[in-house]
Amino acid sequence: MASNRKLLVLPGDGIGPEVVREVLRVVDWMAKKRSVSFELQEGLAGGASYDLHGTPLTDETMADAVDADAVLFGSVGGPKYDDLPFELKPERGLLRLRKEMDLFANLRPAMVFDAMADSSSLKKEFVSGLDILILRELTGGIYFAEPRGIELLPDGTKKGYDTNLYTTPEIERIGRVAIDMARKRRGKITSVEKSNVMMSGVLWREVMTDLFAAEAQDLETEHMYADNCGMQLVRNPKQFDVIVTDNLFGDMLSDCAAMLTGSLGMLPSASLGAVDETTGKRHALYEPVHGSAPDIAGKSLANPIAELLSFSMALRYSFDMSDDADMIDAAIERVLATGKRTADIMQDGMTAVSTEGMMDSILGELDKAV
Ligand code: NAD
């Protein structure tokens, strides 16, 4: 049956196809038990695409991604492709998707399910029930701005340099995503920069201050220096709701926040583009934070939860189906509470399950919820 929910699935390489296959069982379950259907299309990305087409992403798949309401991505890469020229490497496929869809907003939630609170490097009471969102500007700043380079100096030594550069519209558009997200969550935004020592930080704070005054009077907003934010994340992470920051600080703070949760196999992410003024839709790509894990690929050891939570984010942010997303998140929580664990999150006294076994249990809990 035709639906207005177009989902492009790009499983990729290594454990990507294994965890995506499990998530498609939930998509199937939703069609059967909730009468919610998606117009599913599957494509190749990364090494899988290179093997068949000689490129990590074909123009046709790129066009399908632009046309879709959301892209569900697995992971790409592996030792087989390590010696390929830079432009043909599997990761280039993902970078092309991000660039051509102009996915400027990267969302990385750090959630700690109660049953997993012992896996964090912090004491249980600091992380139990943690639910924060790091919003990172993804297409600007120091990783892209010119001038950048390495130059030879007259004395024979070299200088290497990069430029951190943001414009008012770039800061405003990521600020607006933060406002949107905070309204869907607990209503608090922390804008993070280093306006004490960086001019790009001074502008960032000025623009965010004006934007919050004009458009976010209903929210609690604050500003924080990036170094302090790093410290606060490990001191008292539950003080945060949405943290919005630039590309460089977001890169570091999101990895720091990720480790509060204990495992790579549990971490989802979303990358969003701007809202199209005529259709009201935005380009979006959802993917786990982890890579293709070649060391465990094909062994049924992969944890499918990060991929499933990525799909849950797609339901929340692309399909306006927060109730279904809540239902999936709650099913995961209950399975973890019963002690089922894939190898990456195994603890004493728990029951080891395979990739499929984990999803069998989650589907079992979903069945009980309807
Ligand atoms: P990785 O995330 O693939 O693996 C790191 C470690 O975590 C491994 O020991 C792996 O077994 C484990 N792990 C990761 N995901 C897991 C899961 N769902 N369940 C259980 N264990 C899991 O990182 P890496 O080893 O540095 O990179 C491997 C390949 O993946 C490289 O080619 C790299 O370039 C690529 N990569 C791709 C992406 C992406 O597609 N977005 C991201 C990161 C790395």
Boltz pocket constraint, residues with backbone or C-beta under 6 A from the ligand:
constraints:
  - pocket:
      binder: B
      contacts: [[A, 15], [A, 74], [A, 75], [A, 76], [A, 77], [A, 78], [A, 79], [A, 91], [A, 94], [A, 264], [A, 265], [A, 266], [A, 287], [A, 288], [A, 289], [A, 290], [A, 291], [A, 292], [A, 293], [A, 294], [A, 295], [A, 296], [A, 301], [A, 302], [A, 303], [A, 304], [A, 306], [A, 344]]
      max_distance: 6.0
